[in-house]
């Protein structure tokens, strides 16, 4: 499986893996799966740290921790940015979440997230995993 971690899933994987459901944690840790974190999530974390909504220490350490645990960072591609508006569901207003949803759809990845609002995007082709 190709797994894209939602921001909270990434943070829990790195800092508090016990918060993850056992099957999600097992899928993330399974070396047969490719697990990714988006630059979009890293950007969101950086903003939250900057405005004191989140305290984690250095964001560079987070990236290093991701790589050490086998989580591969992916960029936001210009094609993803310019086609982002193709999502039909307009009710989710968080631009970071919407871009992660679009990246998962565009790259044919499974988004690992506990966010129940994401189910609305299944009609757009989103595949979710949270067990």
Secondary structure as UniProt FT lines:
FT   STRAND          2..5
FT   HELIX           7..15
FT   HELIX           17..19
FT   HELIX           22..29
FT   TURN            31..32
FT   STRAND          34..38
FT   HELIX           39..50
FT   TURN            51..52
FT   HELIX           59..68
FT   TURN            69..70
FT   STRAND          71..74
FT   HELIX           78..83
FT   HELIX           84..86
FT   HELIX           95..106
FT   TURN            107..108
FT   STRAND          110..112
FT   HELIX           116..124
FT   STRAND          127..129
//
